[in-house]
Amino acid sequence: MKIAITSQGNSLDSSIDPRFGRAAGFVIVDTETGETSFADNAQNLSLPQGAGIQAAQNVAATGAKAVITGHVGPKAFLALEKGRIDIYLGAQGTVAQALEAFKAGQLDKADSADKEGHW
């Protein structure tokens, strides 16, 4: 399974970006092969609105079936939910640490957005 992890950089050693829609990018991890790649999200950083929806489309294009992030807004949550992409919140530290927390069952699967609009 592929997992998209919001990141401030392009590697497992990068810090988690706590924002979903306005994250710098997504480290994509294939949990079966261990292969990683990076999906840039820079085009969404300055959007006045709609960044979460655009980011959800970017994640869907990677084939990811789950997202690990710090927080997610209502529009992004709905877009990911419609794309059948699971959302795990509360990630902290590095991308590698968030991945390990996910594997250990320490992240909460979201059943709703935890932020209002863009922030």
N, C-alpha and C positions, 0 to 999 in steps of 0.2 A: 504494500500500500504506500502511496505517496502522501507525505505530510508537508504542508506549507507552514513555515515558522517565520513570524514577523521579525525582521532583523535590521539593525543599523549598518550592517556590513554584509559581505558575501561569503562568509565561512562559518563553520561550526563554532569558532572561537569568538565570533562577533556578539555584541550585546543584543539582547532582545529589544525590539522596538515595541513599547507598550501599546501603541496605536495600531489599529488594523488598517483603516482606509488611507492613512497618511504615513504608513511605515515606509522607510527608505526602500525596502524590498522584502523578498521572501526567500529564505533558504529552503529549497525543496529537497526532502530526504526520502529516498526509497527504502522503506524499512526491510524489504526482502533482500536487496543487494547491498545496501549501505551507501549507494551512490548519492552524491549531492550535486545540486546545481543552484543557480541564483536567478530569480525573476525580479528584474528591476521594477520599481513602482514610482520612480521619480516624476513621471508625467502627472501623477495625482497629488503631489505635494502642495501645489499652489492652486488647485481647483477651489472655487468659492463654495461649491457644493457638489455632491455626487461622487466624492472620492471613494467612499465605502463600496458603492455599487460597482464602480470601475475596478477597484481592487479585487472584488469578488469575481468579476469576469476574468481578471488576470490569473487568479488562483485556479479557477475552473479550467482555463486554457492549459495549465500545467498538468492536468490530470489528477491533482491532489484530491483526496477524499476526506481530509481533515485539515483544520487550521489550528495552530497553537499561537496564542497572542496574549497580551495583557488585558485588553479591553476591546469591545466591539459596540458600535452604535446600532440603532434600530433598522436603518435602511440596509446596512451591510449584513446584519443578522438575517433579515428576510431574503436578501439576494443569495446568501450562502445556503440558507435553508432550502430555497427553491432549487438550488443546484445540487441538493443532497450532499452537502459538505458539512461534516461535523465540526463544531467549534469548541475549543478548549481554552478556558480563560485562566488568568492568574499566573501566567508565565513570568519568570524573573531570571536575572543572571544572563548567562550566555545561551546561545542557541543549543549547544550541546547539553547544558544543564536542563533546559526546558524539555529537550527530547528525552533525557533520562527520567525526568519527573513524569512525563507522559507515559513512558514504558512502565514505570512503577505505579501507575494509577493515582498519582498525586495531584493531577489537574482536574478541575471540575468541568464536565461537559455542560455547555450553556443550554438553557432552555428559553432564554430571552436575552435581549441586549442588556448590557450593564452600564451604558453611558447614554446620555441624551444628546442627540445630534452630533455635530462636529465639535471637536475640542482641541 
